[in-house]
Amino acid sequence: MAADFAVGGSHSQLEERLMFVALAVILLLAWALGLGVFHVAGGLIHLLIILAVISVIVHFARGRSAV
């Protein structure tokens, strides 16, 4: 656990990064499931993929910030 702090910053920054990645994965899975199973709501499904991509871009764009 000490290596995480040395490399990735504080514990709250690590949790925030994990949250963004988890959110992106959940949205991508919801999009894939909706695209394959619920073809009726096609427009709303594509909004999910857009939200997932935006959250990944924000995650990587923020990078490592100083404490």
C-alpha positions as CSV (number, residue, x, y, z in Angstrom):
1,M,0.0,0.0,0.0
2,A,2.9,2.4,0.7
3,A,4.0,2.0,-3.0
4,D,0.6,3.4,-4.1
5,F,1.2,6.5,-2.1
6,A,4.7,7.0,-3.4
7,V,3.7,6.5,-7.0
8,G,0.1,7.7,-7.3
9,G,-0.2,10.4,-4.7
10,S,-2.6,10.5,-1.7
11,H,-5.2,8.0,-0.9
12,S,-8.1,10.3,-2.0
13,Q,-6.5,10.8,-5.4
14,L,-6.2,7.1,-5.9
15,E,-9.8,6.6,-4.9
16,E,-10.8,9.4,-7.4
17,R,-9.0,7.7,-10.2
18,L,-10.5,4.4,-9.4
19,M,-13.9,6.0,-9.4
20,F,-13.4,7.5,-12.9
21,V,-12.2,4.1,-14.2
22,A,-15.1,2.2,-12.6
23,L,-17.6,4.7,-13.9
24,A,-16.2,4.4,-17.4
25,V,-16.3,0.6,-17.3
26,I,-19.9,0.6,-15.9
27,L,-21.1,3.0,-18.6
28,L,-19.3,1.0,-21.3
29,L,-20.9,-2.3,-20.1
30,A,-24.3,-0.6,-19.9
31,W,-23.8,0.6,-23.5
32,A,-22.8,-2.8,-24.8
33,L,-25.7,-4.5,-23.0
34,G,-28.2,-1.9,-24.2
35,L,-26.9,-2.1,-27.8
36,G,-27.2,-5.8,-27.9
37,V,-30.3,-6.4,-25.8
38,F,-32.4,-3.3,-25.8
39,H,-32.3,-2.1,-29.4
40,V,-35.4,0.0,-28.9
41,A,-33.6,2.8,-27.0
42,G,-30.8,3.3,-29.5
43,G,-30.4,7.1,-29.0
44,L,-30.1,6.9,-25.3
45,I,-27.6,4.1,-25.5
46,H,-25.3,6.2,-27.5
47,L,-25.4,8.9,-24.8
48,L,-24.0,6.3,-22.4
49,I,-20.9,5.7,-24.6
50,I,-20.4,9.5,-25.0
51,L,-20.5,9.9,-21.2
52,A,-18.0,7.0,-20.8
53,V,-15.6,8.5,-23.3
54,I,-15.8,11.9,-21.7
55,S,-15.2,10.5,-18.2
56,V,-12.1,8.6,-19.5
57,I,-10.8,11.8,-21.2
58,V,-11.3,13.8,-18.0
59,H,-9.5,11.1,-16.0
60,F,-6.4,11.2,-18.2
61,A,-6.5,15.0,-18.9
62,R,-6.4,15.8,-15.2
63,G,-3.3,13.7,-14.8
64,R,-1.4,13.9,-11.5
65,S,-2.2,17.1,-9.6
66,A,-0.2,18.5,-6.8
67,V,-1.6,18.1,-3.3
